[in-house]
Amino acid sequence: MQFIRDRVLKGEVMFGIGAFLGSGLTVEMIGAAGFDWTWIDCEHGAQDFSELIHQMQANSIYRAPAVVRIAWNEAPRFKRVLDLGAAGIMVPYVNTAEEAELAAEAMRYPPNGIRGVAKFNRACGFGQNFSDYFSKANENLLTVVQVETRKSVENADEIASVNGVDVLFIGPLDLSVSLGVADNYEHPEFLESMDRVAEACKRHGKAAGILVPRLDYLESWIAKGFTFLVVGSDGGCVANGLKNIAAVCGKHKKKEAS
């Protein structure tokens, strides 16, 4: 079982790629390319639990452990994903400290939380490594809560203070829409919100994360204190690659027509 929580909380800059297509092959490609972690999206991505099983198997081939975004902050969603061997879970739309506490509890076995205990699952080698996994899971699984609204920014300090929350992760499109500046990541209010989240994380010893919609933002956003980063996706890479090839082919077609 590969964990990354220690590296994240030490402030190491960690680059991840999103897996949205429901494909074990693209998850394997992400690991082979050498990224630090893999973001498997079960909120907006194409995968459901049956696809997630194969994606988690592919993820174990290389050293880019999976952080899985679940669809909602509900305890049953946590335990099924954790039992498959996720190194962490990303929880969408966390607006208050109370909601963050629910997520932190769902990540952990009793007495620290409410996660159900089972031996014969993939995370603990189907029982062969149960004792080792059980002893390490509460301290090593990564809990990522998403900051996606004006309210969550206003409550960033309280959310960051929650014991068991490791990363406050900005969803830039949702947040920009909530702020009334949709898709404008250079707007002063958006940048101020970023600073507020990063400062809260620094105060409480947590990591600040964000999805980077354009790589030319990367340097300045790292300078702001964001270290847990999603820098692309399998779907985006495929779509943009096809679009670029089609554009080149289109130029040749125009030449032939003329």
N, C-alpha and C positions, 0 to 999 in steps of 0.2 A: 504494500500500500504506500503510495507516494503522497506526502503532505507538503504543503507550501506555506502554511500559516506563519511559520517562523521567519521565512524570507520576506514575506509581505510586511509583517509588523516591524522588521528591522529597517524598512524603508528602501529595500532594493527595488529598482525600477523593473517592473515585470510586464512584458508584452504578451498579449493574448490575441487570438483570432477567434471570431465567432463562427460557430457551426449552426447554420440555419436550415440546411437542405435535407436533414434527416438521413444523411449518408455516413456510414462507417468509413467509407473510402476517403471522404474529405477530412474526417477527423484524423485518419491515419496520415494524410498529407500534411496537416497542420503540425503534427508531432515530428514528422520527418524533416520539415523545413527548419526546425530548431527553435520554435517559440517556447516561452516559459510556461505557458498554461493555455488551456483550451476552454473557451466559453461555449457551452452547449445550451442553446436557447429553447426551452420548452414553454415559453410564453408566446412569442410571436413566430417561432421557427416551425418548420414543417413536421418535426418529429413528435411522436407520441411515445408512450412507454415501450411499445414493442420495438420501435426504431432505436430508442435510447439504449436498450440492452446491447445492441450490436455496436453502437457508437462507443459505449463504455468499454467493450471488449477491444475495439480498435485503439482506443485511447491508451490502453495499458502497454502497448508495444513500445512507445517512446516516452521520453521524460517531459511531457507537457500535460500535467494532471488536469483533470476536468473540474471546472466549477460550473454547476448546472443552474440555470435560471429556471425556477419553477413558475407556474402561472399565477399563483396567489399565495398569500401568507396563511396557509392552512396546514396544521400539523401532519395530516396523512400524506400530504405531498412530499414533505421532508423525508420521512422515514423510508419511503419506497426508493427515492433517489439515493439517499445515503447508503442503503443496503446494497445498491449496485456498485458502490465503491467510489463515489464522488469525493474529491478532496475538499469540496466546499459547496455551498449553495448561495445563490444570489436571489434575494427576495424583492420583488417589485413593489413600488408604490407604498413605501413605509413613510408615514407622515408624522408619527409621534413616538415618544419614548416608550409608551405602552405597547405599541405595535412592534417596536424593535425588541422589547423584552419577550414578546411571544415568539419571535423568530429565534432568539438566542436560546430559549427553553426547548423549542422543537428540535434544535440541533444537538442536544445533549441528553445522554442517559441520566436516569435518576442516580443520586439525589439532586443533581445540578439542573435537571431538565425533565422533559416528559417523553423523550424518544423511546419507543418500544424496543425491547431487547429480543433479538433473534440470533441464533447461532449459525443456521445453515443458509447463509446468503453470500453473495459474491464478495462483499467488502472484507469478510473475514475468512476468505478461502473456503467457503462452504463448511465451516466448522473447524478446519485444520488450524487456523490462526486466530481463533476467537479470543483467547485470553489476552494475546498481545494487542489485537485491535481494540478490544473493550477497554484495556488499561490506557490506551493512548488517544482514543477518539475524542473525548471531551476537550482535551487540551490542544489537539492538532487540527481539527476540522475548521475550515475557514467560513466565517459568517459575514456575508456581504449584504448590506441593505441599500436599497436604491433611493436616491433623492431625486424626485421627479416633479415636484410641485412647489409652488410658493410657500405653502404651509410647511413642507419638510425642510426647506431652507431656513425658515423662521425658527424651526425647532432643531436645527442642526446640532447645536451645542448639547441639548438634552439627549438627542439620539446618540451622539458620539460618547456620551458619558455612560451609556448602558454597558454593564459588564457582560462580556460575551459577544458583543458586536465588534468586528475587526476592521471592516471597510465601509465607508460611506461612498457610494458609487453614483455619480450623476448620470442620469439618462438625459442627454442634451436636448433631444427633440421634444420629449415630453415636458421637460422643464421650460424650454423656450416657449412652448405653447401656453403653459400655465402662466408664464410671465407676460404674455401678450406680445411676444417678439418672435413669433414662430420662425425657426430655422435661421435665426440671426445670432450667431455665436460671437459676434464682435460688439453687440449692443452693451452699453455700460451696465445695465441692470443684470444681464446674464453674467458678465465678467465679475460684477460685485458679488453675485450669488456664488460663483466659483470660489472666490476668495473667502467668503464666509464659511463655506463647507471645509475648505482646506485648513483654515485657521482653527475650526472646531476639532478637526482630526488631530492637528498638531498639539492642541491643548490637552487632549485626552489620550495621546499615545496610540491613535488609530491611523490607518492608511486612507488616503483619499484616492478614489478611482473615477474613471470617466471613459466613455466611449468617444474615440477621436474620429469625427466625421471627415476630416481632411488632414492629411499628414503634414501640411504646412503649419498646422496648429501645434504639432507635437512638441517642439522645443520650448515654446512659450508656456504651454500648459504644464510641462514637467517643471519648469522654473517656478510656476505657481505652487508647486508642491504635490502634484498628482503623479503617483508612482504605479498605480495598479490600472493598467491601460488595455483597452480593446482597440486594436489598430486596423481592423478590417474584418471581412467575413468571407466564408466560402462562396456564398451567393453573389456577393459584390465582386469578388475576383473573377468568377465565371462570367457574370453579366458584362463587366467592363472589358474583359478580354475579348469576348465575342463581339461587343460593340466596336472595339478598336479594329479587329480583323475585318468586320463588315465595312467599316469606313474606308479602309485601304482598298478593299475589293470594289467598293462603290466608285472610287476615283478611277480605277481601271475601266470600269464599265462606261463611265462618262467619256473617257478618252476614245474608247472603241466606237461609241455612238457618234462622236464628232468626226 
